[in-house]
Amino acid sequence: MNKIKITFPDGSSKEFEKGITPLEIAQAISPRLAKEAIVAKINGQLKDLNTKIDSDAKVEIFTFDDPEGKETYWHSTSHLMAHAIQALYPEAKFGVGPAVEGGFYYDIDINTKLTEKDLEKIEQKMHEIAKQGNPFERKELPKKEAVKFFENVGDNYKLEILSELDEDEETISIYSEGDFTDLCRGPHVPSTDKIKYFKLLSVSGSYWRGDEHNKQMQRIYGVSFPKKKMLEDHLAFLEEAKKRDHRKLGKQLDLFSIHEESGPGLIFWHPRGAVVRNEIENFWKKEHFKGGYDLLYTPHVGRSLLWETSGHLQHFKENMFAPMQIDENEYFVKPMNCPFHILIYKSKLRSYRDLPLRWAELGTVYRYEKSGVLHGLLRVRGFTQDDAHIFCAQEQIEDEIIEVIRFSKRIWEAFGFDNLKFYVSTRPEKASGNDDLWERATNSLKHALEVENLDYEIDEGGGAFYGPKIDIKIKDALNREWQMSTIQFDFNLPEKFDMKYIGEDGKEHRPFMVHRALLGSLERFFGVLIEHFAGAFPVWLAPVQVAVIPVSQNFADYARKVYEELIDKDFRVELDKRDEKIGYKIRDWEMQKVPYMLIVGGKEEETGTVSVRAHKKGDLGKLSLSEFSSKLEDEIKNKFINN
């Protein structure tokens, strides 16, 4: 029989000749789809467009508009870049070259220290190769042959990867285009001329596999698009993102610092950064009290016995700092707060009347991250988690989840984030807890989102080993998505710590436990917040809310009077006493992104007013001090967001 049935995502089907490829199917559907097609999914697996289909199959075709299309396009461009590098630097050895969010990179080992001019040279060579239209050709081969090939080219990085692959479980495949061959699972675009517009963005040092004990390589980042306008828009976006980089703004606005003398990944909050943190914490605490939470404070270290019981030493040790020896016992700085909250729970016998218990802590934890992945405030080794745990009875769980979802939305909206996406992560392959518990818990999460009329996506197998979860992602001012809040069931710890409560029936029952973090960590949240507002915080968060600036020293006394009246009202105010020209001072405060400047001179002193300037908006006219104070109080009280 030479005919096979192809079923499409909408459920429709059509017969084609046996051996047809996804590209030929796309051509049969429409010339435009064939032109834009990048990769296909055949029976749930991503495949090259030139893959022959010999039996009935479900087929889905992806373009650059789809995540699968982008990933394939960017990964193919990383191969094109590696080809160009090999042509220019024949001694080059290659690590890994994956697609990542926003583009691709490749780790390379060459003798030359690459510069921006070298990147331009590599780009030019990439254009030459792309125009040749070399097909990406896949070949599957035994592990021995693959090892022999990479031994011949002397690429120890690929040999190390191969040594970890089990050919009985994994298909060993290589891809060739032109005279370049690389170890790769694929898939790829059909040919190099499909890759149209690209830009190599930067080069940086990178340890092989992110381990500082390994050799340092050079990592080249790039991005590519099928249309010129897409590339131009993306480069403009990157320029704006560069201006908002929290590391740059953190230094410019004197918010925080990191010091090699104390160790990488440890954050020093400067006075102005500490003001923002204090406002966040005060708001966080107030909202938690309103939400029926109690606050906890727990130690920074615990004996190894605690971490053995919790399972952290079995499952998380590589992310924990080395132990300290104290009184012949090993102690670890805590990577999480949960075991400490459980000890408080177990400090006395609990009744069903006590439940639910909602306990929250701004607890500082420490996790070992490899130096190669540390990144400003966004990836650190010491951070304060806005952590909470809910202990409740089974019949209370759904109401508690619904309330956490509502709570999360209120918190994010207060900070100016109203574009939220929800994901339900289901049971992974290796998981604790029985199937019935997982099913009930997962359904509770789904139902809670449905009750709130919230759309969600399923992250199949993305749950933690101890339970399913809801993840909440936010979008910032540049439409970038950030994973922030998480709501996680835990079947593991209540069992390990033998947690109990006495039910209404007088018998012992196991409580349900939910881990919940809203902001994630204060450090990472602060980094996101800086970039979202480009350092220009709304008035209620701003380190300095008002700068009082006399036109000259002749009006210093009136300026001080204005300053003192605002200070008495608990506003955060600075008085500019510098003997500089007024234009210079205004420009300087504008650079410091202070929400309001009050300019005072002769006319203001005569009328008892202030001239108000707003950041980025300029002159707002004259107001009496009481009018301005009322305006400020209203913006702070209502957490006015203007970004």
Disulfide bonds with the S-S distance in Angstrom:
none
